[in-house]
Amino acid sequence: MKSSPDLCLAGLAAWLETDWSEVQLHQFATYANWLTSEGVAMGGIGPQEAERVWTRHVCDSLVFGQDLADRTSLLDVGTGVGLPGLPLAIAFPGLEVTLVERSGRRTDALERLGRILELEFAVRQEDVHRVTGTYERIVFRASLPLGPAIGQAVRLMAPDGADAWFGLGRGPRPVALERWRADPPDPCGLAIEEVEVPAGILDSAVWLLRMTRP
């Protein structure tokens, strides 16, 4: 039987319509090991999460990669210990990835990790409200409530063809999704749709919102 990493990486590769090279597989494994040691020590994930670091963190981050091959730049807001931006940087090596995090301890650790992985990405120790520039994809895994996250995304999205993805949670119907349906925030005329990642890809269904600027 395949291991949990093999299963979730294979499922995500099929869902994203891509393949992983040996270099990428090694980088994924090195990052997962780092999460269970230094990531736990910094409080980026809880000690109990080490046993499910693949399905709940590494592969869970890759669901933000749908249609990402058409993008050139990505901003990960509130990345913490690199989630979801770092797995996306591994998965899409030509992508210009910027990780934003307020903690200097975590940004220093991510810069060291980039050298270990021989992976290029930018790290900024900054609050999202001070971030400038525009990006073709912006991701919020769990860094801000949905309303403020949408407001920041509108400000930072590139003027043409950009999108932003917001993590809502897991299960048959996350509470955050029901709240959004009951009181949808104003995305300034941009299109918002819900996206379900089926349970067969990870260990449970994952729900996101996608906001698109035509």
C-alpha positions in Angstrom: 0.0 0.0 0.0 1.3 3.5 -0.8 2.2 5.8 2.1 0.2 8.8 3.0 2.7 11.2 1.2 2.5 9.1 -2.0 -1.3 9.0 -1.9 -1.8 12.7 -1.3 0.9 13.9 -3.7 -0.4 11.6 -6.4 -4.0 12.8 -5.9 -2.9 16.4 -6.0 -0.8 15.9 -9.1 -3.8 14.4 -10.9 -6.1 17.2 -9.7 -3.6 19.9 -10.8 -2.9 18.0 -14.0 0.9 17.9 -13.4 3.7 15.5 -12.4 6.3 15.8 -9.7 10.0 15.5 -10.5 12.4 13.6 -8.2 13.8 17.0 -7.1 10.3 18.2 -6.2 9.5 15.0 -4.3 12.8 15.4 -2.3 11.9 19.1 -1.6 8.4 18.2 -0.4 9.9 15.5 1.9 12.5 17.8 3.3 10.0 20.5 4.0 7.6 18.0 5.7 10.5 16.9 8.0 11.3 20.5 8.8 7.7 21.2 9.7 7.6 18.3 12.2 10.8 19.7 13.9 11.4 23.4 13.5 7.9 24.2 12.5 6.5 22.6 15.6 9.2 24.3 17.8 8.2 27.7 16.5 4.5 27.0 17.1 3.7 27.1 13.4 1.9 23.8 13.7 0.9 21.9 16.9 2.8 18.9 18.1 -0.2 16.7 17.4 -0.1 17.8 13.7 3.2 16.1 13.1 1.5 12.7 12.4 -0.7 14.3 9.6 1.7 16.9 8.3 1.2 15.6 4.7 -2.6 15.6 4.4 -3.3 18.6 6.6 -0.4 20.9 5.7 1.8 20.0 2.7 -0.8 18.6 0.4 -3.5 20.8 1.9 -1.5 23.8 0.7 -1.3 22.5 -2.8 -5.1 22.8 -3.3 -4.4 26.6 -3.7 -2.5 25.7 -6.9 -5.5 25.2 -9.2 -4.9 27.0 -12.5 -1.7 28.4 -11.1 0.5 27.5 -14.1 -1.0 30.5 -15.9 0.2 32.9 -13.2 3.6 34.5 -12.8 3.5 35.9 -9.3 2.0 34.8 -6.0 1.6 36.5 -2.6 1.1 34.3 0.5 -0.4 36.5 3.3 0.4 35.4 6.8 2.4 32.5 5.7 3.6 31.5 9.2 6.0 28.6 8.6 5.4 28.7 4.8 1.9 27.5 4.4 0.6 27.4 1.7 3.2 29.4 -0.2 6.2 27.2 0.2 4.6 24.0 -1.2 3.3 26.1 -4.1 6.9 27.4 -4.7 8.1 23.8 -4.9 5.2 22.7 -7.1 5.6 25.6 -9.6 9.3 26.4 -9.8 8.9 29.2 -12.4 6.5 31.1 -10.1 7.7 34.3 -8.3 6.5 33.5 -4.7 6.5 36.1 -1.9 5.8 35.0 1.6 4.6 37.6 4.0 4.9 37.1 7.8 5.1 39.4 10.8 7.4 37.2 12.9 11.1 37.9 12.4 11.9 34.5 13.9 9.8 32.7 11.3 11.0 34.8 8.3 14.6 34.1 9.3 13.8 30.4 9.5 12.1 30.5 6.1 15.1 32.2 4.5 17.4 29.5 5.9 15.0 26.8 4.7 15.1 28.3 1.2 18.9 27.7 1.1 18.4 24.2 2.4 15.9 23.4 -0.3 17.8 25.3 -3.0 14.5 27.0 -3.8 14.0 30.7 -4.7 11.3 32.7 -3.1 11.0 36.1 -1.4 10.3 36.5 2.3 9.0 39.8 3.8 8.7 40.5 7.5 5.7 42.8 7.3 2.1 43.3 8.2 -0.2 42.8 5.2 -1.5 46.3 5.5 1.9 47.7 4.7 2.5 45.4 1.7 2.6 47.2 -1.7 2.7 46.1 -5.3 0.3 43.8 -7.1 0.2 40.0 -7.7 -1.5 37.7 -10.1 -2.5 35.3 -7.3 -3.0 36.0 -3.6 -3.6 33.2 -1.1 -5.0 33.4 2.4 -5.0 30.0 4.1 -5.9 31.0 7.6 -4.4 34.4 8.3 -7.3 36.8 8.3 -11.1 36.7 8.7 -12.8 36.5 5.3 -14.0 40.1 5.1 -10.7 41.8 5.9 -8.9 39.2 3.7 -11.1 40.1 0.7 -10.4 43.8 1.3 -6.7 43.3 1.2 -6.9 41.0 -1.8 -8.8 43.6 -3.8 -6.0 46.1 -3.0 -3.2 43.8 -4.0 -4.5 42.0 -7.0 -3.0 42.8 -10.4 -5.2 44.9 -12.6 -5.9 42.2 -15.3 -6.7 38.5 -14.9 -5.7 38.1 -11.2 -7.3 36.0 -8.6 -7.3 35.4 -4.9 -8.0 32.2 -2.9 -9.3 32.0 0.6 -9.3 28.8 2.8 -12.6 28.1 4.5 -12.1 24.7 6.1 -12.9 21.0 5.9 -15.8 18.8 6.1 -19.2 18.5 4.3 -20.1 22.2 4.8 -17.8 24.5 6.8 -19.3 27.1 9.1 -17.4 29.8 7.2 -19.0 28.9 4.0 -22.5 29.2 5.5 -21.6 32.6 7.0 -20.4 33.7 3.6 -23.6 32.6 1.9 -25.7 34.4 4.6 -23.8 37.6 4.5 -21.5 37.8 1.4 -18.8 40.6 1.6 -18.7 43.1 -1.2 -15.8 42.2 -3.5 -16.1 45.5 -5.5 -17.8 43.8 -8.4 -15.3 40.9 -8.7 -16.5 37.4 -9.2 -16.5 35.1 -6.2 -17.2 31.3 -6.4 -16.8 28.4 -4.0 -14.5 25.6 -4.8 -14.7 22.1 -3.3 -11.7 19.8 -3.3 -13.3 16.3 -3.1 -12.6 14.1 -0.2 -10.9 11.5 -2.4 -8.0 13.7 -3.0 -7.1 14.4 0.7 -8.5 12.8 3.8 -11.6 15.0 3.8 -13.2 17.6 1.5 -11.6 21.0 1.5 -13.5 24.2 0.7 -12.2 27.5 -0.6 -13.4 30.7 -2.1 -11.9 32.0 -5.4 -12.2 35.7 -6.3 -11.4 36.6 -9.8 -10.6 39.9 -11.5 -11.3 39.6 -15.3 
